[in-house]
Amino acid sequence: MNRKKRFSLLGAILIASMLAGCSNNGGTNVTETGTDTPSASPESTENASAPEVTLRLLTDFKDIYPPKPDWAIWKWVKEETNITIDQETWTGPESLALSIASGDMPDLFTVFPGDAQKYGPQGAFLDLSEHMDKMPNVKKFLDSKPEVAQRMTSPDGEMYHVLNDGLGAGNLMVWFYRDDVFAKHNLQPPTTWDELYETSKKLKELYPDSYPFTFRHGVGTLAAFGPQFGVYPYMYEAPDTGKIKYGVTDPGFKVMVEYLNKFYQEKLIPQDWLSMDYKAWTQQVATDKTFMTIQYIGQIEIMNSQLQNGAHLKFMAPPLGYGDKAYIQKADYENYGIAVSSKTKNLDATLRFLDFIYSDKGKDILSWGKEGETYTIEDGKRKFLPQYKEPNDLRKELGIMTSTAYGVADFEASLSLSNENEQNSFKEAMKYQFPTMNLTPVLTDEERSGITAIEEQLNKYYESSVAKFIIGETPLSQWDAFLDELDKIGAQKIIDTYQVALDRLKNNIK
């Protein structure tokens, strides 16, 4: 398929995402125009009666759920597709490159988008956009998730991998608070950063040795704070204009830094916030040293399982700092995917495997397993068998929702093993996502090489300068000089480069 035909396939999928931004429900149904009719409709292929094939799969190794050859997940794949998966694992960061260079490539790879963009154009990975007619379920998935298609598409329209989807909610960074402490002292969760400040002061009076408000990702946490002030710190597509914006230059960003400076000066946040690690953060949360925080949503459940004597954490709506509405980062997406070797001798089977794991039936089986084997039906609802007490049990014992063992996952399966408090946290969090993602469009190699040095210098200056503003080493009266220096380094060139990439994507898919 030539480039023009590829864009006719992707056009309706991507233009909706780029023009309208990413919806909070994670996808928009789009009616395609000018596309080829697939040779088979979704769910219609007779996979189980297809020829028996063994596919080699290279994937990552996780200590918390080390791969097992007898995982039930691969048994179910075999039952439904007649495909046997021979799973191999990385031995280190260089494993992917070594596998490609060896000439003895497996059929399937677990990859990050950067891997796909690096090795795909070199000829290592198959351009999947050329084979959508054999993967009607993958095509259906991309039709329904234009923002996913956008993130996996190269500047010239190639798709060197297909991204996983469904478990992205675990990537959300949310606010939570000690509701037991708030109830004890008749305090209400703050709804604005002014209230956050006042509540922190009251808690500091009640607990002098505490830092009432804590976070642990240093300057990087500003990406999570930014949506409460209407921005992301770096380059992103502004939802109101559809153009690339450098969030640091927005007035709301300065207001955020002013707040953080005030919190730091009055010791309402830890004085070591720049270097705080996970261990230090958990210790503060567990020992009445902090009462409000922003962290990955799964930490609510993890920490609640460790807290004692009635201590308890609960989701908190993001407080408004600047603008009309407070948001959290739109981060309910996955950054992992599957690539197919360009040298595979089992092309039909690899495409069949991908199509199954992105089908409705594949989503169901690879998320829940099978009735009687992994779950029962009680009062019309599925309930996992008693031996599966938490989501990681599904991974360790069955292989469910592990790398490349699913295309689209049903997050409700994982969520069903959480209690009501944690389930409510996920449901509430989805109401507050920023309209667009904190991502930049894919650049060509030439574009990337043209800004790499500038971008590194800009980011280094930004991080050091913002840290100094927050701790008071540089007075906020120097803010305009800071913005001038960003411009001198070359911020506008980076904005222009990403804008060209964004415009190209929009123009190419018309």
ABEGO torsion letter per residue (X at the ends): XBAAAAAAAAAAAAAAAAAAEBBAAGEBBBBBBGBBBBABBBGABBAAABBBBBBBBBBBBBAABBBBAABAAAAAAAAAAGBBBBBBBBAEAAAAAAAAAAGBBBABBBBBAAAAAAAAAAGABBBAAAAAAABAAAAAAAAABAAAAAAABBAAGBBABBBBBGAAAAABBBBBBBAAAAAAAGBBBBABAAAAAAAAAAAAAABAABBABBBAAEAAAAAAAAAAAGBBABBBBBAAAGBBBBAAABAAAAAAAAAAAAAAAAGABBAAAAABBAAAAAAAAAAGABABBBBBAAAAAAAAAABBGGBBBBBBBBBBABEABBBBBBABBBABBBBBBAABABAAAAAAAAAAAABAAAAAAAAAEBBGAABBBBGGBBBBBAABABAAAAAAAAGBGBBGABABBBAAAAAAABBAAAAAAAAAAAAABBABBBBBBBBBAAAAAAAAAAAAAAAAAAAAAAAAAAAGABBAAAAAAAAAAAAAAGAAAAAAAAAAAAAAAAAAAX
